[in-house]
Amino acid sequence: MLRRYAYGVLAFNIGVILWGAFVRASGSGAGCGSHWPTCNGEVMPRAESLETFIELTHRLTSGIAFLLVLGLMIAALRARPKRHPMRGAAVLAFVFMVLEAAIGAGIVLLELVADNQSLARAGWMSAHLVNTFLLLACLTLSAWWSDEDAVGIELRSRSSLAWIVGLALLGTIVVGVTGAITALGDTLFPARSLSEGIAQDLSPTAHFLIRLRVWHPVSAVLVGLYTVAAGGLATMIRPDPIVRRAAVVLAAVFVLQIGCGFLNLLLLAPTWMQMVHLLMADVVWMALVITAATVLRPAGEVTTAASTRPARATA
């Protein structure tokens, strides 16, 4: 029951993240004005515009997500014994959920929404992206470690592996930040053709949000290649069927994400494709987090092909 709830909370939060991207892409961030937590100064306003409806829906679903994560933390603390890895992951998930709400409130109150093109907006969006990734990582681990016999990670005896996967995690966060800035630039400065978009990127007089767009595909390819290589190296250092399976899944979703990225570029970043691209970015991140958790399990605890737990965990 707890395992299902944990995965349900994870899935719901992914939906909230995607809807938040739609709020930004549709220019609806100012749908409730510069008011928070109220909407246009009212607790339950009438949605007289589509932008207000979109933003209000995002706030309501975010509130539900907050309560679900709170419930997950309480359930983990009550149902799992001390030192169980799920407890720490669930507590951290709630901490990052509180920070998520605070950053979201700051963006609204500072009016860093709609057509705002400032450096401050890019900075706040980057901080929001980093926190969202950390929240998603904790929710992923809460679900992954939700079984009663789950085992956490061991860093001391796996220092080399910790560095390898740690750099992949850090690099992926950097790619996520460049992606958030690129998405903001695509929303504020849409191009009518691919050639026009490239000309914008290379123009020395272009807005900084446009000039930064070129770094996202470059960083995505470089970090992605390192991440795939890191997965392969991890299977060599720690040969195990489950580690190998996690590395293969990670490589597969990375290749699919790169394809989505180039398709998004060719289609000139329509809203629906931006959301698909973000969904795949979340999937890549979750696959990397699970790979890291699998690789860094304590010695003697990595599952084998004969174990029944891998089948349950990947079902």
Long-range contacts (C-beta under 8 A, 24 or more apart in sequence): 2-75, 2-76, 2-79, 2-80, 2-146, 3-143, 3-146, 3-147, 5-71, 5-72, 5-75, 6-72, 6-76, 6-86, 6-139, 6-142, 6-143, 6-146, 7-143, 7-146, 8-68, 9-65, 9-68, 9-69, 9-71, 9-72, 9-139, 9-142, 9-143, 10-136, 10-139, 10-140, 10-142, 10-143, 12-61, 12-64, 12-65, 12-68, 13-65, 13-68, 13-69, 13-135, 13-136, 13-139, 14-136, 14-279, 14-282, 15-61, 16-58, 16-61, 16-62, 16-65, 17-132, 17-136, 17-278, 17-282, 18-275, 18-278, 18-279, 19-57, 19-58, 19-61, 20-58, 20-62, 21-183, 21-274, 21-275, 21-278, 22-54, 22-271, 22-275, 23-54, 23-55, 23-58, 24-113, 24-183, 24-184, 24-187, 25-183, 25-187, 25-271, 25-274, 25-275, 26-51, 26-54, 26-271, 27-51, 27-114, 27-115, 27-187, 28-52, 28-54, 28-55, 29-55, 29-107, 29-108, 29-113, 29-114, 30-55, 30-111, 30-113, 30-114, 31-55, 31-56, 32-56, 32-59, 32-108, 34-108, 34-109, 34-111, 35-108, 36-104, 36-105, 36-108, 36-109, 37-105, 62-100, 62-101, 62-104, 65-97, 66-97, 66-101, 69-93, 69-94, 69-97, 69-139, 70-94, 70-97, 72-139, 72-142, 76-142, 76-146, 80-148, 84-145, 84-150, 85-141, 85-145, 85-150, 85-151, 85-152, 85-153, 86-141, 86-142, 86-145, 86-146, 86-150, 88-152, 89-138, 89-139, 89-141, 89-142, 89-145, 90-138, 90-142, 92-134, 92-138, 93-135, 93-138, 93-139, 93-142, 96-131, 96-134, 96-135, 96-138, 97-135, 99-131, 99-135, 100-128, 100-131, 100-132, 100-135, 103-127, 103-128, 103-131, 104-128, 115-188, 117-188, 117-207, 117-209, 119-208, 121-184, 122-181, 122-184, 122-208, 122-209, 122-212, 125-180, 125-181, 125-184, 126-177, 126-180, 126-181, 128-180, 129-176, 129-177, 129-179, 129-180, 130-173, 130-176, 130-177, 133-172, 133-173, 133-176, 133-285, 136-282, 136-285, 136-286, 136-289, 137-285, 137-286, 137-289, 140-286, 140-289, 140-290, 141-289, 141-293, 144-290, 144-293, 144-313, 145-293, 147-309, 147-312, 147-313, 149-309, 151-297, 151-298, 151-301, 152-293, 152-297, 152-298, 153-292, 153-293, 153-296, 153-297, 153-298, 154-296, 154-297, 154-298, 154-299, 155-296, 157-298, 157-299, 158-295, 158-296, 160-237, 161-234, 161-237, 161-238, 161-295, 161-296, 162-296, 164-230, 164-233, 164-234, 165-230, 165-234, 165-288, 165-291, 165-292, 165-295, 165-296, 166-292, 167-226, 167-230, 168-223, 168-226, 168-227, 168-230, 168-288, 168-292, 169-288, 169-289, 169-292, 171-219, 171-222, 171-223, 171-226, 171-227, 172-223, 172-227, 172-284, 172-285, 172-288, 174-219, 174-223, 175-216, 175-219, 175-220, 175-223, 175-224, 176-281, 176-285, 178-212, 178-215, 178-216, 178-219, 178-220, 179-216, 179-220, 179-277, 179-278, 179-281, 181-209, 181-212, 181-213, 181-216, 182-212, 182-213, 182-216, 183-269, 183-274, 183-278, 184-209, 185-209, 185-210, 185-212, 185-213, 186-213, 186-268, 186-269, 186-274, 190-268, 190-269, 191-268, 192-268, 193-268, 194-265, 194-266, 194-268, 197-265, 197-268, 217-261, 217-262, 217-265, 220-257, 220-258, 220-261, 221-258, 224-254, 224-257, 224-258, 227-254, 227-288, 228-254, 231-291, 234-291, 234-295, 238-295, 238-302, 240-302, 240-303, 240-304, 241-303, 241-304, 241-305, 241-310, 242-294, 242-302, 242-303, 242-304, 242-310, 243-291, 243-294, 243-295, 243-302, 245-310, 245-314, 246-287, 246-290, 246-291, 246-294, 246-295, 247-291, 249-287, 249-291, 250-284, 250-287, 250-288, 250-291, 253-280, 253-283, 253-284, 253-287, 254-284, 256-280, 257-281, 257-283, 257-284
